[in-house]
Amino acid sequence: MPQPSKNLDPTRSPQDWFGAHLRHWRKVRRKTQRELALEVHVSASTIAKIEKAERPCDLALARSLDDALDTGGILAWLCLRTGTDADNTVGDAYNATVAPALLGPPGFPGVAPPMTGSATDDGSHGDRGSFLGASGAAALLGGTPLSHLIKPAEPSRLPSAVRPEDIEQVEAAATVLAGWDHHYGGGGIVRTAAEAQLRWASALLELPCPEPMRASLFAAAARLGMVVGAADFDAHAHHDARRVFAFAAACAEEAGQWHLRAKVYSYRARQAVWLGACDSGLTYAELGLAHENRLTGTERAMLHTAKARALAKAGDVQATLRAVGQADDAFAQARPGEDPPWMAYYDAAQHAGDTGHALYDLVAVGYRPVTAADRLRTAIDGHTQAYVRSRTFSMTKLASLTMATGDPHEAATIGHQALDEVVKLHSRRASDGMQDLARLTAVHRTTPEAIKLRDRIKETIKT
């Protein structure tokens, strides 16, 4: 019976970091340890030990692994720059011409190992925070400026024509980046990496492509564009988000991909509503629902919820409640096995949170808050660690709702919990929600807990 994979801690040492990258690329290419070992002429146990940081990888093997996994040279690059290959000196690291791949396991910046410590002479870990400090970086880089790492000796070359593996790489990039976006927010390294991947994917659209692969290529580009647009939206780069969403929608249309088209229009609707353009948001949601008989129950629920949020922002109570009812009916018909991979996020927690957000906006025009609160609590309880940002959104909304209509002491407790999560994210939308909560504390000027929360938000969230 196969043993479960050992959880890797890439921050433990350079060797652990290398092993985590090797496992990531092996899984991206859907190879077993035995299959990979046969290709590079070593034993399966050797691959297993390298992945678990139980033995080093030499440069020759790293290059063979790069070839077998089609990584573009990232493993040889890591081997040289992390000192994983004991036979190479630091100076040898600069003979490599490959640039670090932007696609890596979640939490891996790609340009320098996120180490928190290095081994001492006795094999133990000393000051883990000093690995990339001044002396640690100087030792690793041989005195070369860190900026050298992001200046490849030559630009990455496009293939002469689109290959199946190019499409697979675009799809893999979209999957990894979407996971980062949900967990860390769309700003920071997530958006930077996403934009670089999209430039590569869009360049592929200009290359010769066999006709049987054309639809798959445009579908992959649409999916990646959808993820990049979402990151731009979360980072408040709204002009970029609109441009990229338009690109994604056009690619989805070209591919004849109704499921991708629906998801892109859902994003466009949400962004329009966020910016106060309720009519545009409603239009985008309706466009997504065109030929809704072709969509899954989950996709219909997502789009009816987008309609509800547009109608709620416009203050139309009855129309909002009808749209929420339609969303609930559609979600009751959801069959996760029928959904495309990018819809995995829209589970019961997401549905409760999104409809709860719509009902929250109705409270300002007299709708009872308890229904919105119940849905937001369901969302908070149901979201896993993979969807930290979504859980934080719902937690912030619940704190705001409670501050406006309920017990300020309870609201402050929820608000502090939400703020603990917001500070870990790169999400301007999450920060905006916190600032809205701070404004709501004004009605509780004599409540110490509310004032303390307001002051903490102002100190923590910078405009």
HUFEN-V649590 format. One record per pair of residues at least 4 apart in sequence whose C-alpha atoms are under 6 Angstrom apart, sorted by the first residue. I is the first residue (numbers start at 1). J is the second residue. D is the distance in whole Angstrom. If there is no record, write none. Layout:
BEGIN
I,J,D + I,J,D
END
This chain:
BEGIN
10,16,5 + 10,17,4 + 11,115,5 + 11,116,6 + 13,118,6 + 14,82,5 + 15,53,5 + 15,84,6 + 16,53,5 + 19,50,6 + 19,51,4 + 19,52,6 + 19,53,6 + 23,51,6 + 26,31,6 + 31,35,6 + 33,37,6 + 33,44,5 + 34,44,5 + 37,41,6 + 37,42,5 + 37,43,5 + 37,44,5 + 40,64,6 + 49,53,6 + 49,54,5 + 49,55,6 + 50,54,6 + 50,55,5 + 56,84,6 + 57,85,6 + 58,85,5 + 59,85,6 + 62,75,6 + 62,76,5 + 63,76,5 + 65,69,6 + 66,70,5 + 66,71,5 + 66,73,5 + 66,75,6 + 73,98,6 + 74,100,6 + 75,79,6 + 78,82,6 + 79,84,5 + 79,85,6 + 80,93,5 + 81,93,6 + 97,153,5 + 99,152,5 + 100,110,6 + 100,111,6 + 102,110,6 + 102,193,6 + 104,108,6 + 116,128,5 + 116,129,5 + 116,131,6 + 117,127,6 + 117,128,3 + 117,129,5 + 117,131,5 + 118,125,6 + 118,131,6 + 119,123,5 + 119,124,5 + 119,125,4 + 120,124,5 + 120,125,6 + 120,126,6 + 131,136,5 + 132,136,5 + 132,137,5 + 133,137,6 + 137,141,6 + 138,142,5 + 138,143,5 + 161,207,6 + 161,208,5 + 161,209,6 + 162,209,5 + 167,217,6 + 171,220,5 + 173,177,6 + 174,178,6 + 174,224,5 + 178,227,6 + 180,184,6 + 181,185,5 + 181,186,5 + 182,387,5 + 182,389,6 + 183,386,6 + 183,387,5 + 183,388,5 + 183,389,6 + 184,425,5 + 185,425,5 + 185,426,5 + 185,427,5 + 186,190,6 + 186,191,6 + 186,231,4 + 186,234,5 + 186,235,6 + 186,427,6 + 187,191,5 + 187,235,5 + 187,426,5 + 187,427,6 + 189,193,6 + 191,231,6 + 194,228,5 + 198,202,6 + 215,255,4 + 218,251,5 + 218,255,5 + 219,252,6 + 219,255,5 + 221,225,6 + 222,248,4 + 222,251,5 + 222,252,5 + 225,229,6 + 225,244,6 + 225,248,5 + 226,248,6 + 226,264,6 + 229,241,4 + 229,244,5 + 229,245,5 + 232,237,5 + 232,241,5 + 233,237,6 + 233,238,6 + 233,241,5 + 234,427,6 + 234,428,6 + 234,429,6 + 235,427,6 + 235,428,5 + 241,245,6 + 249,261,6 + 252,257,5 + 252,260,6 + 252,261,5 + 262,288,4 + 265,284,5 + 265,288,5 + 266,285,6 + 266,303,6 + 269,281,4 + 269,284,5 + 269,285,6 + 272,277,5 + 272,281,5 + 273,277,5 + 273,278,5 + 273,281,5 + 273,310,6 + 278,310,5 + 281,310,6 + 282,307,5 + 282,310,6 + 285,303,6 + 285,307,6 + 295,299,6 + 297,330,5 + 297,331,6 + 297,333,5 + 297,334,4 + 298,331,5 + 298,334,5 + 300,330,6 + 301,327,4 + 301,330,5 + 301,331,5 + 304,323,6 + 304,327,5 + 305,327,6 + 308,312,6 + 308,320,5 + 308,323,5 + 308,324,6 + 308,358,6 + 309,358,5 + 311,316,6 + 311,320,5 + 312,316,6 + 312,320,6 + 312,358,6 + 312,361,6 + 312,362,6 + 346,350,5 + 349,379,4 + 349,382,5 + 349,383,6 + 352,356,6 + 352,375,5 + 352,379,5 + 353,376,5 + 353,379,5 + 353,394,6 + 356,372,5 + 356,375,5 + 356,376,5 + 359,372,5 + 360,372,5 + 362,367,5 + 363,367,5 + 363,369,6 + 376,394,6 + 380,391,5 + 383,391,6 + 392,418,6 + 395,418,6 + 396,418,6 + 399,403,6 + 399,411,5 + 399,414,5 + 399,415,5 + 400,437,5 + 402,406,5 + 402,411,5 + 403,408,5 + 403,411,5 + 408,412,6 + 411,415,6 + 412,450,6 + 438,454,5 + 441,450,6 + 456,460,6 + 457,461,6
END
